[in-house]
Amino acid sequence: SYGQRKNISATTSSYTEVERGPANTRGSYKVIDGSFTGYNMDRYNNRPLYCNHMHAFILTGDRPYIRFMNDPYIYGSLMIGVIRDGKGKWLHHFSERTSMYFPGKMEWHLNDQSMPGLNVVLEAVTMESTPGMSIRMHLEGNNRKDQIVWVFGGASRRPAKKRQNLNWAYDVTIDTTLLTEEFIPEYCSENIISFDGKRFTILPPAYEPEKGFQRHIIAGMCSAKSKMVVADAHLWEDLPKLITSKGAGLPLLCGIIDQTDCKNIYWTVEGNTTNEYLSAGAYTDPVKAFENGIARIRRITSQVVVNTPDETLNAAVASGCIVADARFYPPVYVHGTMAWNLPFPGWRSLFGPISFGWHENIKQEARHYISFQLKESGKKEAMADPKLRYTGQSPSSRFYGRGRIDHRDNGFYNFQSQFFDQLCHGWHYTADRELEEILRPALELHLEWIKDCFDPDGNYVYESYINTWATDSQWYNGGDTVEETAYAYYGHMTAMKMAERSGDIESAERHRKETEKIKKALIDVLWTDRSGHLASYREQGGHRRLHEDTWLPSIFLPVDYNMLTPEQAIQCLYYTEWGLERNKMPFGGERCWSSNWVPSQWSVREVHGGDNYHLALAYYQTGLPDMAWELVKGNYLRSMCHYISPGSLGDYYANDFADIADMFNRVIIEGMFGYSPDYPCGKVGFKPEFPSYWDFASIKTPDFSLSFKIDNLRSIYTLSVSGAAILECKFPVNTSRVNEVLVNGKRAKFDIIPGFGQNYVSIIIEKCNKAEVVIRCRGKIARNVSENMEVNASEKIRLAVPPYKIREFKDPQGIFEEAEIVDGAIEATCARVDGHFLILALAGDEGMENWKIFKINVTDNETRRGILSKKIDRIPPDTRWETVEMKKSFNGDIRDIFKQDYLNPRPNTVSARIGSDGYAAWTFAYWNYFPPEITLENVNKMQNPEGLLETPAGVPFAWNQDTSKNIAFTSLWENWPNSVTVPVNNKGSAIWFLVCGSTNPMQTKIANAQLIIRYADNTIEQVELVPPVNFWALSKWGVADYDYGRDRFCLPEEPPAQVQLGTNCRAMLINHKTKKDIEIRSVRLECLSQEVIIGLMGVTLMK
């Protein structure tokens, strides 16, 4: 079982030095006996402990300095120290510190070189139900002359600089200065302290009483007899002086425990508004409070218990329990336990509690938000908001009309598509009739709402309007997309089942047809045949092009909702291995970046744990468990053991964050342990997928239990479910033959299904609550999933799977010009292609064939050489130049590029688009980001005596001395022509262009414009401008720019040639070798992408 302390509620029997091992490394933690353990870590404030379903929390850390907060009050800090022989030291300054985070509880084992023989164990938990903390200290080796000193104080209002609530303000992932922040004596100002015997109270200054905030009071007790005094907080660093000082302007409660034989000392501190506090009773027994706090943590962490060979994973699941429980502030879940401690209906905030069995909480949230759904509204048309620079929808839009959850928590995002998506998921877990009655009419309204808003053309492929966590600064300009289409598909599938259960055959048939149309349209509109994956979007207008450079949600969502065939799913997943950046982690596993979109303004390109766990789930669902495990491992080890907070399910933007923690919980339940409930249809699926080297694993949740072990050549699975159901089981096997399958001791009928690199034993067990399945195999073979190959275009290749013969193969992307199976191997000739491709080959023992994957990287060297041969790498020293006069072609001033109103074309649909300034993402209107001022101050310095612009590369261009016009703009906006043509009527060995303009991350890796060179013989050559390969925007975008430190994977090996004409004015230097001895009649710059403005500033012939 997960390594929770066996005697978690018992007194620590003795001090035992924790095994240090790899934990004795700065910045890393190792799981030992269920705790995330660190040795002599220096961080403060990096491990929060959460009070029961409320804002209140204890802030602990690697050092035993303990703070207590309940927004808007910092209740104070607890520090404990020891004075020996007239010298004192706080525990958090002890020289030897082992910190141990048992999910929900913090523990420290402490000793110091200056106090030989003294060993201290300190433990901290939150109280059972009230805002409070409970502390236990166990002493060994103390002598009778030692004095134990404790202080509590620093009760203050939320600091003025902390604008967010205290959970947010004191998240160390947001504010890393907290990692070194100790006691702040100034917080003791205006504290009113009183004490009596073992009890004390502190009254902090009132917090904004004019706004109706009630004053809080803090009360506490120490179980040991203490001499309490009010000391001077200024002297906190000197214990002997502190205990003899008199508090004045900065009063600090100080307790002194003399000559104690007591081995265990307890403290409790509680806080609340004065009215609530006084009516509830002032004090709680410290010993009882500690025991109850420990019991609460044990209840939470036993919600889901796993036992696997990976001790860190076992503890991680316990942490997942803590985070899922902590985020529930009845009746809803908040987005983050610390930062983003706000209630949002959307993002992936319900998957965690659903998969971990907190179904009543889910029902509470459903009831709450659905009660605000609009049944009627006069808002019937799409309407962009001029106050948002037309980037998003106006409050008068259809987006805010009938079917919308009209609650402040729903904000301006489309939270509710994910909200309903998760409620549908939760309903499949339970088939709860009460939830069904709440959900069904609301779901029907929601499906009507998304159809009206996001599929106005009725092609069954929906636009995604800021509807996932990663959509800050990301948009689709009205295009057809994957994400909302997947949510629509699953919503209609659920509505169909609900209609069937109610006997509404007509509605069921309507929803069934809708799912069929959506599923077909997704592939018809967005599938990329040659690349083998779903695109990010297809343009609404313009040239209706497919943007093939996709991102993670376009991959994992259709896999999750079973919208793809296994062949399509594996192609999509393979794209994330070659098309997106993968980081191999030094401690094991991998992490995958969300996109290639640059500049990477938040949050268009992140390496996000939530998306990585969702991607891992898709790998599990497709039957690729080893790749899934690499992603799971790389992410949870990084956040829990190799980041700044032990046991964290968060990242640099939030500790213990819903969108990460919930997908971790879900991937363990539904991915690794393969639990797939469909209680509305009376069945439950099991398809566990463990790492191939595990020989046991088990899990127990409120919904099911599963245990697995290997006994010689027998695989034994023991299953139970909370509600009787038909069990549809697929168990992986790696063997040459399955001899028999026993269900509850009796021989059972089974089928062998080929998977990727392995087979599955498929059995259906009649309706039951529990079953034991034994699979007896003949021999074990290694799981052989894939082989990587590097080949050249047009090369003859041979693919084999020794010792087996290939019986059939699939070439879904058309890599082969010709191919056949010869003597059990594929003999083929590669086509003239360039890129990454999959070949699937069926091979294996008779009756146990499965699909082997050949991952083939094909290089078309001839085509690549041809492209490179048209480029000038070095300019000869004797080069002659002839500039092309462009005055008559100029139509604008580059400095005014963002000073226009770009209003047409803007189809009137519910869409996120670029701003009317031609610059702003939809987020910029909220963040107050505005276009930069563009200058040309470098131009004068670059002009030669003839008035030509002499670039640093040595290429001259004619420059218009009439500075009001210096560029020939093109755009699909009506403000500028779609193309401009410049007469040349001359020859040269090469032609050079000076190009300048705007682009944005949503136009990455697609031709934004093209230069068309027309020759006298009426032939043409084209040069595509593709960001970030050879074209970069003229300035930063928001606060982001092309960054080789962060985004090297997405960028060319070297930055493309550029000329800095002035502040925020970067022009690109493009060249092309021309046809020999053939006159160039003209060059034309043609804009291809929507929402960009690209202009030609100069043309020069190289003689």
ZISUL-V884738 format. One record per helix or strand. SS is the DSSP state (alpha for helix, beta for strand). FROM is the first residue (numbers start at 0). LEN is the number of residues. If there is no record, write none. Layout:
[[SS & FROM & LEN] [SS & FROM & LEN]]
This chain:
[[alpha & 20 & 3] [beta & 29 & 3] [beta & 34 & 5] [beta & 46 & 4] [beta & 56 & 4] [beta & 65 & 5] [beta & 72 & 12] [beta & 86 & 4] [alpha & 90 & 3] [beta & 95 & 7] [beta & 104 & 7] [beta & 118 & 8] [beta & 131 & 9] [beta & 146 & 7] [beta & 155 & 2] [alpha & 165 & 4] [alpha & 175 & 5] [alpha & 184 & 4] [beta & 191 & 5] [beta & 198 & 5] [alpha & 208 & 3] [beta & 215 & 7] [beta & 226 & 6] [alpha & 232 & 3] [alpha & 238 & 4] [beta & 250 & 8] [beta & 263 & 10] [alpha & 273 & 7] [alpha & 285 & 16] [beta & 304 & 4] [alpha & 310 & 16] [beta & 327 & 2] [beta & 331 & 3] [beta & 335 & 1] [beta & 342 & 1] [alpha & 350 & 5] [alpha & 358 & 12] [beta & 372 & 1] [beta & 383 & 1] [alpha & 385 & 3] [beta & 392 & 1] [alpha & 397 & 3] [beta & 404 & 1] [alpha & 407 & 3] [alpha & 415 & 15] [alpha & 432 & 22] [alpha & 468 & 3] [beta & 479 & 2] [alpha & 482 & 20] [alpha & 504 & 22] [beta & 526 & 2] [beta & 532 & 2] [beta & 536 & 2] [beta & 545 & 2] [alpha & 551 & 9] [alpha & 565 & 13] [beta & 581 & 3] [beta & 589 & 3] [alpha & 608 & 14] [alpha & 624 & 17] [beta & 650 & 1] [beta & 653 & 1] [beta & 656 & 1] [alpha & 657 & 15] [beta & 674 & 4] [alpha & 678 & 3] [beta & 682 & 4] [beta & 695 & 5] [beta & 703 & 8] [beta & 713 & 20] [beta & 737 & 6] [beta & 745 & 2] [beta & 750 & 4] [beta & 755 & 1] [beta & 758 & 19] [beta & 785 & 7] [beta & 795 & 4] [beta & 800 & 1] [beta & 803 & 1] [beta & 807 & 3] [beta & 815 & 7] [beta & 824 & 6] [beta & 834 & 9] [beta & 849 & 10] [alpha & 860 & 9] [beta & 880 & 4] [alpha & 886 & 3] [beta & 891 & 1] [alpha & 893 & 3] [alpha & 923 & 4] [alpha & 938 & 4] [beta & 942 & 1] [beta & 948 & 2] [beta & 955 & 2] [beta & 966 & 5] [beta & 978 & 8] [beta & 989 & 8] [alpha & 1000 & 3] [beta & 1006 & 9] [beta & 1019 & 7] [beta & 1036 & 1] [beta & 1039 & 1] [alpha & 1043 & 7] [beta & 1057 & 5] [beta & 1064 & 9] [beta & 1079 & 8] [beta & 1092 & 10]]
